[in-house]
């Protein structure tokens, strides 16, 4: 239970960063 919750929080935290980096790379390109 705890591990799945942590995974969910990690995904929620990493997703915006991942999309932001992809967008910045796309814009910089």
N, C-alpha and C positions, 0 to 999 in steps of 0.2 A: 504494500500500500504506500509506504513512505517513499520508496524508490520511484514508483510511477508518478507520484506527486512532484518529486524533485525533477524528474525528467520533463514533466509538463512545464514546470516553471522555467527550466533551462531553455526549452524550445521557445517559450514565449519571450524570453529575454534575448535569445540569439536571432530569432526571425527578423525583428526590426533592424538589427545591426547588419544582418546578411543582406536584406533588401536594400538598405541604405548604401552599403558598399557597392552593390550591383548597380544601383542608380547612379552613384557618383562616378563609377567607372564608365558607365554608358554616357553620362553627360560630359565627362572629361574627354572621352574619345570623340 
